[in-house]
Structures are given as structure tokens and as C-alpha cells.
Amino acid sequence: MRLGSALGALAAPTLIAGLWASGAGAAMTAEPVALIQGLDKITARVSRFDARVGQSVNFGTLSIVVRDCEKSAPEDRPENAAFIEIYENRPGERQLRLFSGWMFSSSPALSALEHPVYDVNLLECKGPSGSPPPAPPAPKAPGGSRGKTAG
């Protein structure tokens, strides 16, 4: 195990515990989509793609499955955390698991995929693409309305 992996393995539970202890964990909200960035080190091509929780997406020879994606409350320090599994698909071979663990948008090096060709980072946890966040309900005026209503 490389030193970076060992430090990441030790630091990730500490960071999660710190989030929960600070109260941020209680305010984390599950989101259905992770925005992920992938880098192909051979071509220097950067790709951003959505990965729905529970569904597999492909990036090069990798299959990426997001198991959980959590976002901090707007009033807290910005943080996104996702539990991600990454597999490599090689022709004629069984799928090989390369990574399984939490990734954090604020600290991409803390828990990262170590691969000679690809880098994968979590950017954000978000709602379904194409749908804006729900608007808060408009406050009701006391006593009701006496004017005409649209209908």
C-alpha cells in the first residue's frame, strides 16, 4: 500500500467523524446524482458526467457506481461526499474492483483512485439534471384574499 493510500484510508474516517461531530453530518442531504470529473492522462482529455446513485456509468475502461451522494446544507461549509465503487473492465477478464470508498469534493486527494491512465474526482452532489431545486412555498397572507383569483 502506498503512503498516500494509507493516509487516505486513515484520514477519511476522521473527516467523516469530524463532519458528524460538527453537526454538519446531521445537515447533510442525500442527492440522487453525483457530478464526476474524469481525466484521461494519456490524451489529457477532461470529462464531466452525471452518475445517478445506484446506476453504473462508463469512463474509458472504468465502470463507476455511486452508492450514496450527500451534500451539506447551504448554511454550512460547502461539502459533497459520495460513496463510490470503481471497476476496471478488461476484455476477456473478470471485472476488477479498483476503488471502494468515500470521495470528498473539498479534498479530492484525501481518498482518490490511483490508476496509471485515469483520475476520477467528485465535484458535486445534486438533484436530477434538468430540474431546478424546488422553490419554497409562498407565504400566505393572514385573513385570506378577497380579490379575484386566476383560474
DRENVEXLUM-759899 format. One record per residue (C-alpha): residue number from 0; residue in three letters; x, y, z. Coordinates in nm, 4 decimals, decimal comma. Each point is the difference from the previous one (the first is absolute). Last residue first. Layout:
@nr: NUM | rest: ALA | u: X | v: Y | w: Z
...
END
This chain:
@nr: 150 | rest: GLY | u: -5,8452 | v: 3,0143 | w: -1,2804
@nr: 149 | rest: ALA | u: 0,1784 | v: 0,3040 | w: 0,1255
@nr: 148 | rest: THR | u: -0,1588 | v: 0,1331 | w: 0,3162
@nr: 147 | rest: LYS | u: -0,2039 | v: 0,3155 | w: 0,0407
@nr: 146 | rest: GLY | u: 0,0525 | v: 0,2058 | w: 0,3114
@nr: 145 | rest: ARG | u: -0,1064 | v: -0,0757 | w: 0,3588
@nr: 144 | rest: SER | u: 0,3125 | v: -0,1882 | w: 0,1052
@nr: 143 | rest: GLY | u: 0,0572 | v: -0,1831 | w: 0,3253
@nr: 142 | rest: GLY | u: 0,0096 | v: 0,1295 | w: 0,3574
@nr: 141 | rest: PRO | u: 0,3764 | v: -0,0201 | w: 0,0436
@nr: 140 | rest: ALA | u: 0,1970 | v: 0,0054 | w: -0,3263
@nr: 139 | rest: LYS | u: 0,1426 | v: -0,3346 | w: -0,0928
@nr: 138 | rest: PRO | u: 0,3756 | v: -0,0311 | w: -0,0405
@nr: 137 | rest: ALA | u: 0,1096 | v: -0,1352 | w: -0,3381
@nr: 136 | rest: PRO | u: 0,1149 | v: -0,3614 | w: 0,0123
@nr: 135 | rest: PRO | u: 0,3750 | v: -0,0520 | w: -0,0309
@nr: 134 | rest: ALA | u: 0,1150 | v: -0,0698 | w: -0,3541
@nr: 133 | rest: PRO | u: 0,1072 | v: -0,3547 | w: -0,0836
@nr: 132 | rest: PRO | u: 0,3493 | v: -0,0228 | w: -0,1485
@nr: 131 | rest: PRO | u: -0,0017 | v: 0,0335 | w: -0,3782
@nr: 130 | rest: SER | u: -0,0555 | v: -0,3112 | w: -0,2113
@nr: 129 | rest: GLY | u: 0,2133 | v: -0,0654 | w: -0,3061
@nr: 128 | rest: SER | u: 0,2434 | v: -0,2200 | w: 0,1782
@nr: 127 | rest: PRO | u: -0,1333 | v: -0,1869 | w: 0,3049
@nr: 126 | rest: GLY | u: 0,1105 | v: 0,1615 | w: 0,3255
@nr: 125 | rest: LYS | u: 0,3626 | v: 0,0549 | w: 0,0888
@nr: 124 | rest: CYS | u: 0,3134 | v: -0,1433 | w: 0,1582
@nr: 123 | rest: GLU | u: 0,3099 | v: 0,1836 | w: -0,1183
@nr: 122 | rest: LEU | u: 0,3512 | v: -0,0260 | w: -0,1413
@nr: 121 | rest: LEU | u: 0,1018 | v: -0,3575 | w: 0,0813
@nr: 120 | rest: ASN | u: 0,3331 | v: -0,0910 | w: -0,1567
@nr: 119 | rest: VAL | u: 0,1228 | v: -0,2766 | w: -0,2352
@nr: 118 | rest: ASP | u: 0,3563 | v: -0,0186 | w: -0,1350
@nr: 117 | rest: TYR | u: 0,0766 | v: -0,2462 | w: -0,2786
@nr: 116 | rest: VAL | u: 0,3009 | v: -0,1572 | w: -0,1775
@nr: 115 | rest: PRO | u: 0,2429 | v: -0,1272 | w: 0,2666
@nr: 114 | rest: HIS | u: -0,2722 | v: -0,0420 | w: 0,2655
@nr: 113 | rest: GLU | u: -0,0183 | v: 0,1083 | w: 0,3632
@nr: 112 | rest: LEU | u: -0,3607 | v: 0,0939 | w: 0,0749
@nr: 111 | rest: ALA | u: -0,0128 | v: 0,2642 | w: 0,2695
@nr: 110 | rest: SER | u: -0,0845 | v: 0,0351 | w: 0,3672
@nr: 109 | rest: LEU | u: 0,1612 | v: 0,3094 | w: 0,1473
@nr: 108 | rest: ALA | u: 0,1235 | v: 0,1292 | w: -0,3358
@nr: 107 | rest: PRO | u: -0,3444 | v: 0,1354 | w: -0,0969
@nr: 106 | rest: SER | u: -0,0403 | v: 0,2020 | w: 0,3199
@nr: 105 | rest: SER | u: -0,2935 | v: 0,2448 | w: -0,0359
@nr: 104 | rest: SER | u: -0,1945 | v: -0,2298 | w: -0,2336
@nr: 103 | rest: PHE | u: 0,0327 | v: -0,2985 | w: 0,2331
@nr: 102 | rest: MET | u: 0,0239 | v: -0,3629 | w: -0,1110
@nr: 101 | rest: TRP | u: -0,1144 | v: -0,2852 | w: 0,2242
@nr: 100 | rest: GLY | u: 0,1041 | v: -0,3561 | w: -0,0714
@nr: 99 | rest: SER | u: 0,0431 | v: -0,2852 | w: -0,2461
@nr: 98 | rest: PHE | u: 0,2721 | v: 0,0142 | w: -0,2618
@nr: 97 | rest: LEU | u: 0,1648 | v: -0,2278 | w: -0,2569
@nr: 96 | rest: ARG | u: -0,2520 | v: -0,2843 | w: -0,0204
@nr: 95 | rest: LEU | u: 0,0972 | v: -0,2322 | w: -0,2871
@nr: 94 | rest: GLN | u: -0,2647 | v: -0,1222 | w: -0,2488
@nr: 93 | rest: ARG | u: 0,0892 | v: -0,3499 | w: -0,1098
@nr: 92 | rest: GLU | u: 0,2212 | v: -0,0387 | w: -0,3017
@nr: 91 | rest: GLY | u: -0,0483 | v: -0,0564 | w: -0,3754
@nr: 90 | rest: PRO | u: 0,0022 | v: 0,3715 | w: -0,0781
@nr: 89 | rest: ARG | u: 0,0969 | v: 0,2070 | w: 0,3037
@nr: 88 | rest: ASN | u: -0,2651 | v: 0,1964 | w: 0,1886
@nr: 87 | rest: GLU | u: 0,1325 | v: 0,1943 | w: 0,2980
@nr: 86 | rest: TYR | u: -0,2279 | v: 0,0596 | w: 0,2965
@nr: 85 | rest: ILE | u: -0,0643 | v: 0,3117 | w: 0,2077
@nr: 84 | rest: GLU | u: -0,2245 | v: 0,0071 | w: 0,3087
@nr: 83 | rest: ILE | u: -0,1046 | v: 0,3357 | w: 0,1412
@nr: 82 | rest: PHE | u: -0,1351 | v: 0,1204 | w: 0,3329
@nr: 81 | rest: ALA | u: -0,0575 | v: 0,3693 | w: -0,0564
@nr: 80 | rest: ALA | u: 0,0751 | v: 0,3064 | w: 0,2083
@nr: 79 | rest: ASN | u: -0,0736 | v: 0,3593 | w: -0,0908
@nr: 78 | rest: GLU | u: 0,1042 | v: 0,2893 | w: 0,2204
@nr: 77 | rest: PRO | u: -0,0638 | v: 0,3750 | w: 0,0104
@nr: 76 | rest: ARG | u: 0,0387 | v: 0,1409 | w: 0,3544
@nr: 75 | rest: ASP | u: -0,3457 | v: 0,0113 | w: 0,1518
@nr: 74 | rest: GLU | u: -0,2867 | v: 0,2436 | w: -0,0773
@nr: 73 | rest: PRO | u: -0,0779 | v: -0,1707 | w: -0,3317
@nr: 72 | rest: ALA | u: -0,0361 | v: -0,3424 | w: 0,1701
@nr: 71 | rest: SER | u: 0,2683 | v: -0,2520 | w: -0,0864
@nr: 70 | rest: LYS | u: -0,0389 | v: -0,2394 | w: -0,2926
@nr: 69 | rest: GLU | u: -0,0102 | v: -0,3805 | w: 0,0092
@nr: 68 | rest: CYS | u: 0,0387 | v: -0,2540 | w: -0,2807
@nr: 67 | rest: ASP | u: -0,0438 | v: -0,3737 | w: 0,0603
@nr: 66 | rest: ARG | u: 0,0773 | v: -0,3174 | w: -0,1976
@nr: 65 | rest: VAL | u: 0,1642 | v: 0,1649 | w: -0,3016
@nr: 64 | rest: VAL | u: 0,1046 | v: -0,2672 | w: -0,2507
@nr: 63 | rest: ILE | u: 0,2862 | v: 0,0648 | w: -0,2431
@nr: 62 | rest: SER | u: 0,0997 | v: -0,2415 | w: -0,2766
@nr: 61 | rest: LEU | u: 0,3489 | v: 0,0694 | w: -0,1337
@nr: 60 | rest: THR | u: 0,1459 | v: -0,0876 | w: -0,3412
@nr: 59 | rest: GLY | u: -0,0542 | v: 0,3545 | w: -0,1253
@nr: 58 | rest: PHE | u: -0,2598 | v: 0,1555 | w: 0,2266
@nr: 57 | rest: ASN | u: -0,3098 | v: -0,2153 | w: 0,0344
@nr: 56 | rest: VAL | u: -0,3026 | v: 0,0636 | w: 0,2187
@nr: 55 | rest: SER | u: -0,1652 | v: -0,2514 | w: 0,2342
@nr: 54 | rest: GLN | u: -0,3257 | v: 0,0799 | w: 0,1777
@nr: 53 | rest: GLY | u: -0,0680 | v: -0,0035 | w: 0,3756
@nr: 52 | rest: VAL | u: 0,0208 | v: 0,3768 | w: 0,0471
@nr: 51 | rest: ARG | u: -0,0122 | v: 0,1746 | w: -0,3367
@nr: 50 | rest: ALA | u: 0,3379 | v: 0,0898 | w: -0,1479
@nr: 49 | rest: ASP | u: 0,0192 | v: 0,3313 | w: -0,1855
@nr: 48 | rest: PHE | u: 0,3000 | v: 0,0721 | w: -0,2192
@nr: 47 | rest: ARG | u: 0,2962 | v: 0,2315 | w: -0,0289
@nr: 46 | rest: SER | u: 0,2828 | v: -0,0963 | w: -0,2325
@nr: 45 | rest: VAL | u: 0,3616 | v: 0,1185 | w: -0,0100
@nr: 44 | rest: ARG | u: 0,2183 | v: -0,1082 | w: -0,2925
@nr: 43 | rest: ALA | u: 0,3762 | v: -0,0056 | w: 0,0613
@nr: 42 | rest: THR | u: 0,0204 | v: -0,2773 | w: -0,2662
@nr: 41 | rest: ILE | u: 0,2078 | v: -0,2420 | w: 0,2093
@nr: 40 | rest: LYS | u: -0,1004 | v: 0,1373 | w: 0,3421
@nr: 39 | rest: ASP | u: -0,3723 | v: -0,0542 | w: -0,0676
@nr: 38 | rest: LEU | u: -0,1551 | v: 0,2219 | w: 0,2658
@nr: 37 | rest: GLY | u: -0,3457 | v: -0,0599 | w: 0,1429
@nr: 36 | rest: GLN | u: -0,2235 | v: 0,2486 | w: 0,1778
@nr: 35 | rest: ILE | u: -0,3084 | v: -0,1161 | w: 0,1826
@nr: 34 | rest: LEU | u: -0,3318 | v: 0,1725 | w: 0,0679
@nr: 33 | rest: ALA | u: -0,1854 | v: -0,2320 | w: 0,2360
@nr: 32 | rest: VAL | u: -0,3781 | v: -0,0395 | w: -0,0327
@nr: 31 | rest: PRO | u: -0,2827 | v: -0,1066 | w: 0,2329
@nr: 30 | rest: GLU | u: 0,0784 | v: 0,2335 | w: 0,2932
@nr: 29 | rest: ALA | u: 0,0013 | v: -0,0938 | w: 0,3672
@nr: 28 | rest: THR | u: 0,0089 | v: 0,3039 | w: 0,2268
@nr: 27 | rest: MET | u: 0,2656 | v: 0,0652 | w: 0,2643
@nr: 26 | rest: ALA | u: -0,1294 | v: 0,2042 | w: 0,2940
@nr: 25 | rest: ALA | u: 0,0569 | v: -0,2673 | w: 0,2631
@nr: 24 | rest: GLY | u: 0,3468 | v: -0,0565 | w: -0,1389
@nr: 23 | rest: ALA | u: 0,0775 | v: 0,3709 | w: 0,0303
@nr: 22 | rest: GLY | u: -0,0519 | v: -0,0158 | w: 0,3762
@nr: 21 | rest: SER | u: 0,3683 | v: 0,0473 | w: 0,0713
@nr: 20 | rest: ALA | u: 0,0215 | v: -0,3567 | w: 0,1315
@nr: 19 | rest: TRP | u: -0,1477 | v: -0,1428 | w: -0,3205
@nr: 18 | rest: LEU | u: 0,2393 | v: 0,1880 | w: -0,2255
@nr: 17 | rest: GLY | u: 0,2951 | v: -0,0847 | w: 0,2237
@nr: 16 | rest: ALA | u: -0,0920 | v: -0,3698 | w: 0,0007
@nr: 15 | rest: ILE | u: -0,0081 | v: 0,0079 | w: -0,3806
@nr: 14 | rest: LEU | u: 0,3384 | v: 0,1753 | w: -0,0069
@nr: 13 | rest: THR | u: 0,1495 | v: -0,2511 | w: 0,2441
@nr: 12 | rest: PRO | u: -0,1420 | v: -0,2923 | w: -0,1983
@nr: 11 | rest: ALA | u: 0,1648 | v: 0,1442 | w: -0,3147
@nr: 10 | rest: ALA | u: 0,3337 | v: 0,0796 | w: 0,1686
@nr: 9 | rest: LEU | u: 0,1154 | v: -0,3552 | w: 0,0720
@nr: 8 | rest: ALA | u: -0,0768 | v: -0,1464 | w: -0,3424
@nr: 7 | rest: GLY | u: 0,1284 | v: 0,3172 | w: -0,1662
@nr: 6 | rest: LEU | u: 0,3257 | v: -0,0196 | w: 0,1976
@nr: 5 | rest: ALA | u: 0,0467 | v: -0,3643 | w: -0,0967
@nr: 4 | rest: SER | u: -0,0848 | v: 0,0694 | w: -0,3633
@nr: 3 | rest: GLY | u: 0,2442 | v: 0,2912 | w: -0,0133
@nr: 2 | rest: LEU | u: 0,2713 | v: -0,2149 | w: 0,1619
@nr: 1 | rest: ARG | u: -0,0365 | v: -0,2696 | w: -0,2629
@nr: 0 | rest: MET | u: -0,1356 | v: -0,3396 | w: 0,0934
END
